Amino acid sequence: QVIMWDVELSSSHDLLIAHNRLCLMRILGACKFAHFGIPCVTYSAARRGSNGPRALRTASHLYGIPPLSASEKLQVKNADVLTSFTVKCVNRLRSRGIACTVENPHTSLLWRLPTFQAYLLHPEVEYVLPSFCMFGARWRKRTVFLCRGLPEMYLGR
């Protein structure tokens, strides 16, 4: 059985609501594998300003570039809540020997957070860097998967 948990499905899947995080945490205790895709909006290196939204984080301001507007602060805070929850889930799954992956773009500032830097050094964690692209596109979308507990045959080697 596969269970998908995404705010796009319904408000009962909104992980910014504490009760929903508790529900998902209970479900995780019985799973055999979990995949997490943290929204990259505030961690994105593609946010450069000029013709698009300005950057909300940098390598030297991982928790937000001061000064942030009220709406930007809320975006950063919400992303931090989801990131913190993902870290709690990964730690719980690791303590129970359950395989999991975390996905974000290769250039995401998420990977520079101290928690994820520590994961990258962990001997049980595999760093997998595939490239995705749309047929005929002149660019590729490099995505990182931090994988724990997956047999090598699943890692695209």
C-alpha positions in Angstrom: 0.0 0.0 0.0 1.3 3.5 -0.9 0.1 6.5 1.0 0.7 9.9 -0.5 0.7 12.9 1.9 0.5 16.3 0.2 -1.3 19.5 1.0 -2.5 19.4 -2.6 -4.8 16.5 -1.6 -6.6 18.2 1.2 -6.2 20.5 4.2 -6.0 17.3 6.3 -2.6 16.7 4.7 -1.3 20.2 5.5 1.9 19.6 7.5 1.9 23.2 8.8 -0.9 22.0 11.1 0.5 20.3 14.2 -2.3 17.7 14.4 -1.6 16.6 10.8 2.1 16.2 11.6 1.2 13.9 14.6 -1.0 11.8 12.3 1.7 11.4 9.8 4.3 10.6 12.5 2.0 7.7 13.7 1.6 6.3 10.2 5.4 6.4 9.7 5.9 4.0 12.5 4.2 1.3 10.5 5.8 2.0 7.1 8.5 0.1 5.2 9.8 3.1 3.3 9.2 6.9 3.2 10.2 9.6 0.7 10.3 13.3 1.6 10.2 16.2 -0.9 10.7 19.4 1.1 9.3 22.4 -0.9 12.4 24.2 -2.2 10.8 27.6 -2.7 12.8 29.4 0.0 15.9 27.3 -0.4 16.1 27.7 -4.1 19.2 29.2 -5.7 17.0 30.1 -8.7 15.6 33.0 -6.7 17.9 35.8 -7.8 15.7 38.8 -7.9 15.9 41.0 -11.1 13.0 39.3 -13.1 11.8 37.0 -10.4 11.4 36.7 -6.7 14.3 37.8 -4.6 16.4 35.3 -2.6 15.1 34.7 0.9 18.2 32.7 2.0 21.9 32.6 1.1 24.8 30.4 2.2 25.7 33.0 4.8 22.0 33.5 5.9 20.5 30.0 5.8 17.7 31.0 8.1 16.7 34.1 6.2 18.3 37.3 4.8 17.5 40.3 6.9 15.4 42.3 6.6 12.5 40.1 5.3 9.0 41.4 4.8 6.2 39.9 6.9 5.2 37.6 4.0 8.8 36.6 3.4 9.3 35.8 7.1 6.2 33.6 6.9 7.5 31.7 3.9 10.8 31.1 5.6 9.1 30.1 8.9 6.8 27.6 7.1 9.7 26.1 5.2 11.6 25.8 8.5 8.6 24.0 10.1 8.5 21.5 7.2 12.3 21.0 7.3 12.3 20.5 11.0 9.5 18.0 10.8 11.3 16.1 8.0 14.4 15.8 10.1 12.3 14.4 13.0 10.7 11.9 10.7 14.1 10.8 9.2 15.6 10.4 12.7 12.6 8.3 13.8 12.8 6.2 10.7 16.5 5.7 11.1 16.1 4.7 14.7 13.7 2.0 13.6 15.8 0.8 10.6 13.2 2.0 8.0 14.5 3.1 4.6 13.9 6.7 3.5 14.9 9.3 1.0 14.9 13.1 1.0 14.8 15.0 -2.3 15.6 18.6 -3.2 17.4 20.3 -6.1 21.2 19.9 -6.3 21.7 23.7 -5.8 19.2 23.9 -2.9 20.5 25.7 0.2 18.7 22.9 2.2 21.8 20.8 1.8 23.9 23.5 3.5 21.9 23.3 6.8 23.9 21.8 9.6 21.5 18.8 10.0 21.8 17.9 6.3 25.6 18.4 6.3 25.7 15.9 9.2 23.5 13.4 7.2 25.9 13.8 4.2 28.7 12.5 6.4 26.8 9.6 7.9 28.1 6.2 6.6 24.5 4.9 6.1 23.5 7.7 3.8 23.9 7.6 0.1 24.1 10.8 -2.0 22.5 10.2 -5.3 22.5 12.9 -8.0 20.4 12.1 -11.1 19.6 14.6 -13.8 16.0 15.1 -15.0 15.1 16.9 -18.1 12.3 17.4 -20.5 12.8 15.8 -23.9 14.6 18.2 -26.1 15.5 20.7 -23.4 18.9 22.4 -23.4 19.2 22.1 -19.6 19.0 19.4 -17.0 17.5 19.5 -13.6 19.9 18.0 -11.2 18.2 16.6 -8.1 19.8 15.2 -4.9 18.3 12.2 -3.2 19.7 11.5 0.3 19.0 7.8 0.7 19.2 5.7 3.8 18.6 2.0 4.0 18.0 1.3 0.3 19.7 -1.6 -1.4 22.2 -0.4 -4.1 20.0 -1.9 -6.8 17.4 0.9 -6.1 19.9 3.7 -6.4 20.3 3.7 -10.1 23.8 2.4 -10.1 
